[in-house]
Amino acid sequence: RNTRNGDGSEFFSLKLDFPVAVSELVMFPPSAKDPQD
């Protein structure tokens, strides 16, 4: 069963995951993976 608005756990995980992904993009941008120093 799909509990999208059930207990809000999915929204909580997304709310917790989003800032982490953003901070990871800020600290480790994809362009930094290419050694162009």
TADA-V344218 format. One record per residue. N is the residue number from 1. RES is the residue in one letter. PHI is phi in degrees with one decimal (* if undefined). PSI is psi in whole degrees, -180 to 180 (none if undefined). Layout:
n->N res->RES phi->PHI psi->PSI
n->N res->RES phi->PHI psi->PSI
//
This chain:
n->1 res->R phi->* psi->150
n->2 res->N phi->-100.3 psi->110
n->3 res->T phi->-107.1 psi->70
n->4 res->R phi->-69.0 psi->-46
n->5 res->N phi->-111.7 psi->29
n->6 res->G phi->-70.7 psi->-89
n->7 res->D phi->-99.7 psi->-2
n->8 res->G phi->78.7 psi->14
n->9 res->S phi->-68.5 psi->-35
n->10 res->E phi->-66.7 psi->-43
n->11 res->F phi->-65.5 psi->-37
n->12 res->F phi->-66.2 psi->-41
n->13 res->S phi->-67.6 psi->-38
n->14 res->L phi->-67.0 psi->-40
n->15 res->K phi->-65.6 psi->-31
n->16 res->L phi->-83.6 psi->-31
n->17 res->D phi->-78.5 psi->-33
n->18 res->F phi->-62.7 psi->-52
n->19 res->P phi->-61.4 psi->-34
n->20 res->V phi->-65.5 psi->-44
n->21 res->A phi->-65.5 psi->-40
n->22 res->V phi->-65.8 psi->-45
n->23 res->S phi->-64.9 psi->-35
n->24 res->E phi->-67.0 psi->-38
n->25 res->L phi->-67.7 psi->-34
n->26 res->V phi->-73.0 psi->-45
n->27 res->M phi->-77.8 psi->-38
n->28 res->F phi->-125.6 psi->77
n->29 res->P phi->-66.3 psi->150
n->30 res->P phi->-57.4 psi->-30
n->31 res->S phi->-70.4 psi->-22
n->32 res->A phi->-73.0 psi->-17
n->33 res->K phi->-71.4 psi->-22
n->34 res->D phi->-90.6 psi->117
n->35 res->P phi->-70.3 psi->84
n->36 res->Q phi->-115.3 psi->56
n->37 res->D phi->-89.3 psi->none
//
